[in-house]
Amino acid sequence: SLQLLTGPRMETALLSLPAFLAAAGLVSGGLVGASGHLLSVFLAGASVDFFGPSQTHKGSRRLCTAGIGMGSLLLPIALAANAMCSFSSPASHALVLVLCSSTAFLVDTSFPIPSSSRLLALGASACAPLVFGVHSLSSPLFVLRVVIHAVAAVCLKDLLLDGLPFSFSLGEAFLLSQGAMLAADQVLHAPLKSSHAIDVVCLLAVLTSCSLYLILNPLLRCSAVSCNPTRRLIAFGLGSTAAALAALLLGSYVTSTNILLEILFVVIQPTHAALAGYFAVMLGLSLAAIAGTRLAARLPLIISRKLFHGVVLLIFLPGYIIGPDFLCLSSGLTLAAFIFAEYVRIYEIVPATDVWKFMVSFVDARDQGKLIVTHTYLLAGCTLPLFLARAGCVRSAGMAGVLSVGIGDAMASIVGTSVGRMKLPGTRKTMEGTIGSILAQVLALFVMTQYGVIKSLDIGLVIAIAAGALLEAFTTQIDNLCVPLYTYAMMALLGHAR
């Protein structure tokens, strides 16, 4: 019977837990239409994963499943958990947006739609739940907002797969596109926490880095620019400067404040300045230690990669305890810097250096395209739960990324590589590694309860941790991104990590 729960089937079984929990919670809050819509997205995604998508993409990553169910459901269940905490208009609007865009994505991958009528079909499938009264939000302006969000998310997914082939699975590309469009919508319409400047700054920083791809890709591939390093550097500098200035102006307009002064105000606080120094010193020492250890000890690649998870733990855990606002700001800006650095490497703005060679030496089989995604996903996986938790009522669920990838994923690899013998069905992961991951996370939570970071450790929290560890073992998607979001949704839905 265990052989039946492999690959997409096990992913589907694990996704069903937060899907039904979220649906039940939405019903209790009076959002019956959103509950039914969420379940329909889950069932449609599970069906596509089981039978295979009718529409694939030649640029999707190989040696993995399409990840349709995962990509279409992760953001909806996370936002459903937040909506259950506060049934306010911004929370409900965000949930409806991602549900409708997921519907458009599922229609796009399930049916052979002619290219001439594709945009029309995407728009119609996105707004159909509103037109037929599934949701109470049906004003013409909101319907237009839904259509724009859904069509842009699906089209951006295609741009990612075309421009950066073999870097993403189909589900991962849509999840990133959907997240980017949601972030843009939140900046323009309903920032995550009453136009909180930190949220807006970080969202704009990441969006600016992501949107640079749309500017730089056609510009730097022009024959007049691509063959000349000097012209390439000038074009890159001009494009980056223009995008940064536009982001500063938009951020100042949205928050009605000077964004640079807001950043300075947060940084100059004594506690935050000390944290910034600690982050810089710890990052420098850790990278030097990792480089030295890799050269001296000749560690296996899988163990060497998990050393970066230890760095995340050393930086995020003290930051979360001492200065959560500053941790959100610094992690968001660092994520934007990671994306920017990848552009510099991909487009060869700076010639190959020891830094780039050091980064490339840690890639594995999942980094099949020219974009190194696993390093960026690691930071994104720890950062996203922090921002989601700021909009929800289960603030401690913001530690989901640190727990699942900073502790659990690293310990699973160390234990599985060292003493693992019993393979989980259909995977290369071991039962010993998964058990080690669960025990390490539970132990970390117990220590956190002793210091007041988390009030109590109970069975609900253990279930959330165990489900995340199982997903990490069975999924063929990149776990650094999907497991933290899944764990966040489980922790928030069970509501025990207060």
MIBA-870183 format. One record per residue (C-alpha): x, y, z; residue in three letters. Coordinates in steps of 0.2 Angstrom, whole numbers, plus 5000, padded with zeros to 4 digits. Each point is the difference from the previous one (the first is absolute). Example, Ala and Ser with C-alpha at 12.3 -4.5 7.8 and 13.67 -1.06 7.14 Angstrom:
BEGIN
+------+------+------+-----+
|   px |   py |   pz | res |
+------+------+------+-----+
| 5062 | 4978 | 5039 | ALA |
| 5006 | 5017 | 4997 | SER |
+------+------+------+-----+
//
This chain:
BEGIN
+------+------+------+-----+
|   px |   py |   pz | res |
+------+------+------+-----+
| 5000 | 5000 | 5000 | SER |
| 5015 | 5012 | 5003 | LEU |
| 5005 | 4998 | 4982 | GLN |
| 4984 | 5009 | 4995 | LEU |
| 5005 | 5016 | 5010 | LEU |
| 5014 | 5005 | 4989 | THR |
| 5004 | 5016 | 4990 | GLY |
| 4985 | 5010 | 4996 | PRO |
| 4988 | 4989 | 5010 | ARG |
| 5009 | 5003 | 5016 | MET |
| 5001 | 5019 | 4996 | GLU |
| 4981 | 4999 | 4997 | THR |
| 4997 | 4991 | 5016 | ALA |
| 5010 | 5013 | 5010 | LEU |
| 4993 | 5015 | 4991 | LEU |
| 4982 | 4993 | 5004 | SER |
| 5004 | 5004 | 5019 | LEU |
| 5001 | 5019 | 4999 | PRO |
| 4988 | 5000 | 4986 | ALA |
| 4986 | 4993 | 5010 | PHE |
| 5005 | 5009 | 5016 | LEU |
| 5000 | 5017 | 4991 | ALA |
| 4983 | 4995 | 4992 | ALA |
| 4992 | 4996 | 5017 | ALA |
| 5007 | 5016 | 5007 | GLY |
| 4993 | 5011 | 4986 | LEU |
| 4983 | 4992 | 5002 | VAL |
| 5000 | 5004 | 5019 | SER |
| 5005 | 5018 | 4995 | GLY |
| 4985 | 5002 | 4988 | GLY |
| 5011 | 4999 | 4984 | LEU |
| 4991 | 4985 | 4993 | VAL |
| 5003 | 5005 | 4982 | GLY |
| 5019 | 5001 | 5003 | ALA |
| 5000 | 4983 | 5009 | SER |
| 4992 | 4992 | 4985 | GLY |
| 5011 | 5009 | 4988 | HIS |
| 5015 | 4994 | 5010 | LEU |
| 4995 | 4982 | 5000 | LEU |
| 4996 | 5001 | 4981 | SER |
| 5018 | 5006 | 4997 | VAL |
| 5007 | 4986 | 5011 | PHE |
| 4990 | 4987 | 4991 | LEU |
| 5004 | 5007 | 4983 | ALA |
| 5019 | 5001 | 5004 | GLY |
| 5000 | 4982 | 5007 | ALA |
| 4991 | 4994 | 4984 | SER |
| 5013 | 5008 | 4989 | VAL |
| 5014 | 4994 | 5010 | ASP |
| 4993 | 4982 | 4999 | PHE |
| 4995 | 4999 | 4982 | PHE |
| 5014 | 5012 | 4994 | GLY |
| 4998 | 5018 | 4992 | PRO |
| 4994 | 5001 | 4982 | SER |
| 5010 | 5015 | 4998 | GLN |
| 5019 | 4999 | 5005 | THR |
| 5014 | 5012 | 4996 | HIS |
| 5016 | 4996 | 4992 | LYS |
| 5009 | 5011 | 5012 | GLY |
| 4995 | 4992 | 5016 | SER |
| 5013 | 4991 | 5011 | ARG |
| 5003 | 4982 | 4996 | ARG |
| 5000 | 4985 | 5012 | LEU |
| 4986 | 5006 | 5010 | CYS |
| 4981 | 5001 | 5000 | THR |
| 4991 | 5014 | 4993 | ALA |
| 4994 | 5006 | 5018 | GLY |
| 4984 | 5007 | 4994 | ILE |
| 4991 | 4996 | 5016 | GLY |
| 5014 | 5007 | 5011 | MET |
| 5001 | 5016 | 4989 | GLY |
| 4982 | 5003 | 5000 | SER |
| 4996 | 4997 | 5018 | LEU |
| 5014 | 5006 | 5011 | LEU |
| 4996 | 5019 | 5000 | LEU |
| 4981 | 4997 | 5001 | PRO |
| 5002 | 4989 | 5016 | ILE |
| 5012 | 5013 | 5008 | ALA |
| 4989 | 5014 | 4997 | LEU |
| 4985 | 4991 | 5005 | ALA |
| 5009 | 4997 | 5017 | ALA |
| 5002 | 5019 | 5001 | ASN |
| 4982 | 5004 | 4995 | ALA |
| 4994 | 4988 | 5014 | MET |
| 5009 | 5011 | 5012 | CYS |
| 4992 | 5016 | 4994 | SER |
| 4985 | 5000 | 4988 | PHE |
| 5004 | 5017 | 4994 | SER |
| 4999 | 5007 | 4982 | SER |
| 5019 | 5000 | 4996 | PRO |
| 5002 | 4982 | 5006 | ALA |
| 4984 | 4994 | 4991 | SER |
| 5005 | 5009 | 4984 | HIS |
| 5018 | 4993 | 5000 | ALA |
| 4992 | 4982 | 5002 | LEU |
| 4988 | 5003 | 4986 | VAL |
| 5014 | 5006 | 4988 | LEU |
| 5011 | 4985 | 5003 | VAL |
| 4985 | 4988 | 4998 | LEU |
| 4995 | 5007 | 4984 | CYS |
| 5017 | 5001 | 4993 | SER |
| 5003 | 4981 | 5005 | SER |
| 4984 | 4996 | 4991 | THR |
| 5006 | 5009 | 4984 | ALA |
| 5017 | 4990 | 5002 | PHE |
| 4991 | 4983 | 5002 | LEU |
| 4989 | 5004 | 4984 | VAL |
| 5015 | 5005 | 4991 | ASP |
| 5009 | 4983 | 5004 | THR |
| 4985 | 4989 | 4999 | SER |
| 4992 | 5004 | 4983 | PHE |
| 5008 | 5003 | 4983 | PRO |
| 4996 | 5018 | 4997 | ILE |
| 5004 | 5009 | 4983 | PRO |
| 5013 | 5013 | 5002 | SER |
| 4988 | 5013 | 4991 | SER |
| 4987 | 4998 | 5013 | SER |
| 5011 | 4996 | 5015 | ARG |
| 4999 | 5017 | 5009 | LEU |
| 4982 | 5001 | 4998 | LEU |
| 4998 | 4982 | 5008 | ALA |
| 5012 | 5005 | 5014 | LEU |
| 4990 | 5015 | 5004 | GLY |
| 4983 | 4991 | 4999 | ALA |
| 5006 | 4986 | 5011 | SER |
| 5007 | 5012 | 5013 | ALA |
| 4984 | 5011 | 5002 | CYS |
| 4988 | 4986 | 4998 | ALA |
| 4999 | 4996 | 5019 | PRO |
| 4996 | 5019 | 5003 | LEU |
| 4987 | 5001 | 4986 | VAL |
| 4991 | 4984 | 5006 | PHE |
| 4999 | 5007 | 5018 | GLY |
| 5013 | 4988 | 5008 | VAL |
| 5007 | 5015 | 5008 | HIS |
| 4991 | 5015 | 5007 | SER |
| 5013 | 5012 | 4993 | LEU |
| 4993 | 5004 | 4982 | SER |
| 5002 | 5018 | 4997 | SER |
| 5006 | 5004 | 4982 | PRO |
| 5016 | 5007 | 5006 | LEU |
| 5005 | 4985 | 5010 | PHE |
| 4995 | 4988 | 4986 | VAL |
| 5012 | 5010 | 4989 | LEU |
| 5013 | 4999 | 5014 | ARG |
| 4998 | 4981 | 5001 | VAL |
| 5001 | 4998 | 4981 | VAL |
| 5016 | 5010 | 4999 | ILE |
| 5008 | 4991 | 5014 | HIS |
| 4996 | 4983 | 4993 | ALA |
| 5005 | 5003 | 4982 | VAL |
| 5016 | 5009 | 5005 | ALA |
| 5005 | 4986 | 5012 | ALA |
| 4997 | 4986 | 4987 | VAL |
| 5009 | 5010 | 4986 | CYS |
| 5015 | 5004 | 5012 | LEU |
| 5001 | 4982 | 5003 | LYS |
| 5003 | 4997 | 4982 | ASP |
| 5013 | 5014 | 4999 | LEU |
| 5010 | 4992 | 5014 | LEU |
| 5000 | 4983 | 4992 | LEU |
| 5004 | 5007 | 4983 | ASP |
| 5014 | 5012 | 5006 | GLY |
| 5008 | 4989 | 5013 | LEU |
| 4997 | 4982 | 4993 | PRO |
| 5002 | 4985 | 5012 | PHE |
| 5001 | 5011 | 5016 | SER |
| 4982 | 4997 | 5006 | PHE |
| 4987 | 4987 | 4999 | SER |
| 4983 | 5005 | 4994 | LEU |
| 4993 | 5001 | 5017 | GLY |
| 5015 | 5010 | 5007 | GLU |
| 4999 | 5012 | 4986 | ALA |
| 4982 | 5004 | 5003 | PHE |
| 5002 | 5001 | 5019 | LEU |
| 5014 | 5013 | 4997 | LEU |
| 4990 | 5010 | 4987 | SER |
| 4984 | 4999 | 5011 | GLN |
| 5010 | 5006 | 5015 | GLY |
| 5008 | 5015 | 4990 | ALA |
| 4983 | 5005 | 4994 | MET |
| 4992 | 4999 | 5017 | LEU |
| 5014 | 5011 | 5007 | ALA |
| 4998 | 5013 | 4986 | ALA |
| 4981 | 5000 | 5004 | ASP |
| 5003 | 5002 | 5019 | GLN |
| 5012 | 5015 | 4997 | VAL |
| 4987 | 5008 | 4989 | LEU |
| 4984 | 4996 | 5009 | HIS |
| 5002 | 4993 | 5017 | ALA |
| 5017 | 4999 | 5008 | PRO |
| 5002 | 4985 | 5012 | LEU |
| 4998 | 5010 | 5016 | LYS |
| 4992 | 5017 | 4998 | SER |
| 5013 | 5007 | 4988 | SER |
| 5014 | 4995 | 5012 | HIS |
| 5015 | 5007 | 4993 | ALA |
| 5011 | 4985 | 5003 | ILE |
| 4988 | 4989 | 4990 | ASP |
| 5000 | 5012 | 4986 | VAL |
| 5018 | 5002 | 4999 | VAL |
| 5004 | 4982 | 5000 | CYS |
| 4986 | 4996 | 4987 | LEU |
| 5006 | 5014 | 4989 | LEU |
| 5018 | 4994 | 5001 | ALA |
| 4997 | 4982 | 4995 | VAL |
| 4987 | 5006 | 4987 | LEU |
| 5013 | 5012 | 4993 | THR |
| 5013 | 4986 | 4999 | SER |
| 4988 | 4988 | 4992 | CYS |
| 4994 | 5013 | 4987 | SER |
| 5017 | 5004 | 4995 | LEU |
| 5000 | 4984 | 4990 | TYR |
| 4986 | 5007 | 4989 | LEU |
| 5011 | 5015 | 4997 | ILE |
| 5017 | 4992 | 4999 | LEU |
| 4996 | 4984 | 4990 | ASN |
| 4995 | 5009 | 4983 | PRO |
| 5013 | 5014 | 5003 | LEU |
| 5015 | 4990 | 5003 | LEU |
| 4996 | 4987 | 4987 | ARG |
| 5000 | 5014 | 4986 | CYS |
| 5015 | 4996 | 4989 | SER |
| 5006 | 5018 | 5001 | ALA |
| 5002 | 4998 | 5019 | VAL |
| 5003 | 4981 | 5004 | SER |
| 5017 | 5000 | 4990 | CYS |
| 5007 | 5015 | 5009 | ASN |
| 5004 | 4998 | 5019 | PRO |
| 5001 | 5019 | 5002 | THR |
| 4983 | 5003 | 4992 | ARG |
| 4993 | 4985 | 5010 | ARG |
| 5006 | 5008 | 5016 | LEU |
| 4993 | 5017 | 4996 | ILE |
| 4983 | 4993 | 4994 | ALA |
| 4999 | 4989 | 5016 | PHE |
| 5004 | 5015 | 5011 | GLY |
| 4988 | 5012 | 4991 | LEU |
| 4986 | 4987 | 5001 | GLY |
| 5003 | 4996 | 5019 | SER |
| 5001 | 5018 | 5004 | THR |
| 4984 | 5004 | 4992 | ALA |
| 4991 | 4985 | 5008 | ALA |
| 5006 | 5006 | 5017 | ALA |
| 4995 | 5018 | 4998 | LEU |
| 4983 | 4994 | 4994 | ALA |
| 4998 | 4989 | 5016 | ALA |
| 5005 | 5014 | 5011 | LEU |
| 4988 | 5012 | 4993 | LEU |
| 4986 | 4987 | 5000 | LEU |
| 5004 | 4995 | 5018 | GLY |
| 5000 | 5018 | 5006 | SER |
| 4983 | 5003 | 4992 | TYR |
| 4992 | 4984 | 5007 | VAL |
| 5006 | 5003 | 5018 | THR |
| 4999 | 5019 | 4999 | SER |
| 5017 | 5000 | 5008 | THR |
| 5018 | 5001 | 4994 | ASN |
| 5005 | 4982 | 4998 | ILE |
| 5019 | 5003 | 5003 | LEU |
| 4997 | 5009 | 5016 | LEU |
| 4989 | 4986 | 5006 | GLU |
| 5014 | 4987 | 4997 | ILE |
| 5012 | 5012 | 5008 | LEU |
| 4989 | 5002 | 5015 | PHE |
| 4998 | 4981 | 5002 | VAL |
| 5019 | 4997 | 4998 | VAL |
| 5007 | 5013 | 5012 | ILE |
| 4991 | 4993 | 5015 | GLN |
| 5013 | 4993 | 5012 | PRO |
| 4993 | 4982 | 5000 | THR |
| 4998 | 5000 | 4982 | HIS |
| 5018 | 5007 | 4996 | ALA |
| 5007 | 4987 | 5012 | ALA |
| 4990 | 4986 | 4991 | LEU |
| 5007 | 5007 | 4983 | ALA |
| 5017 | 4998 | 5006 | GLY |
| 4997 | 4983 | 5006 | TYR |
| 4992 | 4995 | 4984 | PHE |
| 5015 | 5006 | 4990 | ALA |
| 5013 | 4992 | 5011 | VAL |
| 4991 | 4983 | 5001 | MET |
| 4997 | 5000 | 4981 | LEU |
| 5019 | 5003 | 4997 | GLY |
| 5006 | 4988 | 5012 | LEU |
| 4988 | 4987 | 4995 | SER |
| 5004 | 5001 | 4982 | LEU |
| 5019 | 4999 | 5003 | ALA |
| 4997 | 4985 | 5011 | ALA |
| 4990 | 4991 | 4987 | ILE |
| 5013 | 5004 | 4987 | ALA |
| 5014 | 4994 | 5011 | GLY |
| 4990 | 4984 | 5006 | THR |
| 4996 | 4995 | 4982 | ARG |
| 5018 | 5001 | 4994 | LEU |
| 5008 | 4992 | 5015 | ALA |
| 4987 | 4987 | 5005 | ALA |
| 4994 | 4996 | 4982 | ARG |
| 4982 | 4998 | 5007 | LEU |
| 4987 | 4992 | 4989 | PRO |
| 4990 | 5014 | 4990 | LEU |
| 4984 | 4996 | 5009 | ILE |
| 5008 | 5003 | 5017 | ILE |
| 5009 | 5016 | 4994 | SER |
| 4984 | 5007 | 4993 | ARG |
| 4992 | 4998 | 5017 | LYS |
| 5013 | 5010 | 5008 | LEU |
| 4991 | 5015 | 4992 | PHE |
| 4984 | 4995 | 5010 | HIS |
| 5010 | 5002 | 5016 | GLY |
| 5005 | 5017 | 4995 | VAL |
| 4981 | 5004 | 4998 | VAL |
| 4997 | 4994 | 5017 | LEU |
| 5014 | 5010 | 5008 | LEU |
| 4993 | 5016 | 4992 | ILE |
| 4981 | 4998 | 5000 | PHE |
| 4998 | 4993 | 5017 | LEU |
| 5008 | 5014 | 5010 | PRO |
| 4992 | 5013 | 4988 | GLY |
| 4983 | 4993 | 5003 | TYR |
| 5002 | 5000 | 5019 | ILE |
| 5009 | 5017 | 5002 | ILE |
| 4993 | 5011 | 4985 | GLY |
| 4987 | 4992 | 4989 | PRO |
| 4996 | 5016 | 4990 | ASP |
| 5019 | 5002 | 4996 | PHE |
| 5001 | 4982 | 4995 | LEU |
| 4986 | 5002 | 4988 | CYS |
| 5008 | 5016 | 4993 | LEU |
| 5017 | 4992 | 4998 | SER |
| 4994 | 4983 | 4993 | SER |
| 4989 | 5009 | 4987 | GLY |
| 5014 | 5011 | 4994 | LEU |
| 5012 | 4986 | 5000 | THR |
| 4989 | 4989 | 4990 | LEU |
| 4999 | 5014 | 4987 | ALA |
| 5019 | 5001 | 5000 | ALA |
| 5001 | 4981 | 4997 | PHE |
| 4989 | 5002 | 4985 | ILE |
| 5010 | 5015 | 4994 | PHE |
| 5016 | 4991 | 5002 | ALA |
| 4993 | 4986 | 4989 | GLU |
| 4997 | 5012 | 4986 | TYR |
| 5018 | 5006 | 5002 | VAL |
| 5006 | 4982 | 4998 | ARG |
| 4988 | 4994 | 4987 | ILE |
| 5003 | 5015 | 4988 | TYR |
| 5019 | 5000 | 5004 | GLU |
| 5000 | 5018 | 5005 | ILE |
| 5015 | 4997 | 5011 | VAL |
| 5012 | 4986 | 4993 | PRO |
| 5001 | 4984 | 5009 | ALA |
| 5008 | 5001 | 5017 | THR |
| 5004 | 4989 | 5014 | ASP |
| 4983 | 5005 | 5008 | VAL |
| 4990 | 4994 | 4985 | TRP |
| 5011 | 4984 | 5000 | LYS |
| 4997 | 4998 | 5018 | PHE |
| 4981 | 5001 | 4998 | MET |
| 4999 | 4988 | 4985 | VAL |
| 5010 | 4987 | 5010 | SER |
| 4985 | 4997 | 5011 | PHE |
| 4987 | 4997 | 4986 | VAL |
| 4992 | 4983 | 4999 | ASP |
| 4989 | 4991 | 4987 | ALA |
| 4985 | 5011 | 5003 | ARG |
| 5010 | 5016 | 4994 | ASP |
| 4998 | 4994 | 4981 | GLN |
| 4998 | 5017 | 4993 | GLY |
| 5011 | 5015 | 4999 | LYS |
| 4991 | 5007 | 5016 | LEU |
| 5006 | 4994 | 5016 | ILE |
| 4984 | 4998 | 5010 | VAL |
| 5003 | 4990 | 5015 | THR |
| 5011 | 5013 | 5009 | HIS |
| 4986 | 5013 | 4997 | THR |
| 4986 | 4989 | 5004 | TYR |
| 5009 | 4996 | 5017 | LEU |
| 4999 | 5019 | 5004 | LEU |
| 4983 | 5002 | 4993 | ALA |
| 4993 | 4985 | 5009 | GLY |
| 5006 | 5007 | 5017 | CYS |
| 4994 | 5018 | 4996 | THR |
| 4983 | 4997 | 4993 | LEU |
| 4992 | 4993 | 5016 | PRO |
| 5006 | 5015 | 5009 | LEU |
| 4990 | 5011 | 4989 | PHE |
| 4985 | 4989 | 5000 | LEU |
| 5000 | 4999 | 5019 | ALA |
| 5000 | 5019 | 5001 | ARG |
| 4983 | 5000 | 4991 | ALA |
| 4993 | 4986 | 5010 | GLY |
| 4997 | 4997 | 5019 | CYS |
| 5012 | 4985 | 5002 | VAL |
| 5016 | 5010 | 5001 | ARG |
| 5011 | 4986 | 5006 | SER |
| 4995 | 4991 | 4983 | ALA |
| 5013 | 5012 | 4993 | GLY |
| 5013 | 4987 | 5006 | MET |
| 4994 | 4987 | 4988 | ALA |
| 5014 | 5003 | 4988 | GLY |
| 5014 | 5000 | 5013 | VAL |
| 4992 | 4984 | 5007 | LEU |
| 4997 | 4990 | 4984 | SER |
| 5015 | 5004 | 4990 | VAL |
| 5012 | 5008 | 5012 | GLY |
| 4999 | 4985 | 5012 | ILE |
| 4989 | 4987 | 4993 | GLY |
| 5007 | 4998 | 4983 | ASP |
| 5018 | 5002 | 5005 | ALA |
| 4998 | 4986 | 5014 | MET |
| 4991 | 4989 | 4988 | ALA |
| 5014 | 5000 | 4988 | SER |
| 5013 | 4998 | 5014 | ILE |
| 4991 | 4985 | 5008 | VAL |
| 4995 | 4992 | 4984 | GLY |
| 5018 | 5001 | 4992 | THR |
| 5008 | 4994 | 5016 | SER |
| 4989 | 4986 | 5007 | VAL |
| 4985 | 4999 | 4988 | GLY |
| 4996 | 4982 | 4993 | ARG |
| 4981 | 4999 | 4998 | MET |
| 4995 | 5009 | 4984 | LYS |
| 4983 | 5008 | 4999 | LEU |
| 4989 | 4993 | 4986 | PRO |
| 5004 | 5008 | 4983 | GLY |
| 5013 | 5012 | 5006 | THR |
| 5019 | 5001 | 5004 | ARG |
| 4996 | 5006 | 5018 | LYS |
| 5001 | 4989 | 5015 | THR |
| 4988 | 4998 | 5015 | MET |
| 5014 | 5003 | 5012 | GLU |
| 5003 | 5017 | 4992 | GLY |
| 4982 | 5005 | 5001 | THR |
| 4998 | 4994 | 5018 | ILE |
| 5016 | 5010 | 5004 | GLY |
| 4993 | 5015 | 4992 | SER |
| 4984 | 4999 | 5010 | ILE |
| 5009 | 4997 | 5017 | LEU |
| 5012 | 5015 | 4996 | ALA |
| 4986 | 5012 | 4997 | GLN |
| 4990 | 4994 | 5015 | VAL |
| 5016 | 5002 | 5011 | LEU |
| 5003 | 5018 | 4993 | ALA |
| 4982 | 5004 | 5004 | LEU |
| 5001 | 4993 | 5018 | PHE |
| 5016 | 5012 | 5002 | VAL |
| 4990 | 5014 | 4993 | MET |
| 4986 | 4997 | 5013 | THR |
| 5012 | 5001 | 5014 | GLN |
| 5006 | 5018 | 4994 | TYR |
| 4982 | 5006 | 4996 | GLY |
| 5002 | 5001 | 4981 | VAL |
| 4985 | 4988 | 4999 | ILE |
| 4988 | 4998 | 5014 | LYS |
| 4996 | 4981 | 5000 | SER |
| 5005 | 4984 | 4990 | LEU |
| 4985 | 4989 | 4997 | ASP |
| 4994 | 4987 | 4988 | ILE |
| 4994 | 5012 | 4987 | GLY |
| 5017 | 5008 | 4998 | LEU |
| 5008 | 4983 | 4999 | VAL |
| 4988 | 4994 | 4986 | ILE |
| 5004 | 5016 | 4990 | ALA |
| 5019 | 4996 | 5002 | ILE |
| 4997 | 4982 | 4995 | ALA |
| 4990 | 5004 | 4985 | ALA |
| 5013 | 5012 | 4994 | GLY |
| 5014 | 4987 | 5002 | ALA |
| 4990 | 4987 | 4991 | LEU |
| 4997 | 5013 | 4985 | LEU |
| 5019 | 5004 | 5000 | GLU |
| 5003 | 4981 | 4998 | ALA |
| 4988 | 4996 | 4986 | PHE |
| 4999 | 5016 | 4990 | THR |
| 5010 | 5002 | 4984 | THR |
| 4998 | 5018 | 5000 | GLN |
| 5014 | 5011 | 5008 | ILE |
| 4996 | 4998 | 5018 | ASP |
| 5008 | 5016 | 5005 | ASN |
| 4985 | 5009 | 4993 | LEU |
| 4985 | 4989 | 5002 | CYS |
| 5003 | 4992 | 5017 | VAL |
| 5001 | 5017 | 5010 | PRO |
| 4984 | 5006 | 4992 | LEU |
| 4991 | 4983 | 5004 | TYR |
| 5007 | 5000 | 5018 | THR |
| 4994 | 5018 | 5002 | TYR |
| 4983 | 4996 | 4994 | ALA |
| 4999 | 4985 | 5012 | MET |
| 5006 | 5009 | 5015 | MET |
| 4989 | 5015 | 4997 | ALA |
| 4984 | 4989 | 4996 | LEU |
| 5003 | 4989 | 5016 | LEU |
| 5002 | 5016 | 5009 | GLY |
| 5011 | 4993 | 5014 | HIS |
| 5016 | 5010 | 4997 | ALA |
| 4995 | 5016 | 5008 | ARG |
+------+------+------+-----+
//
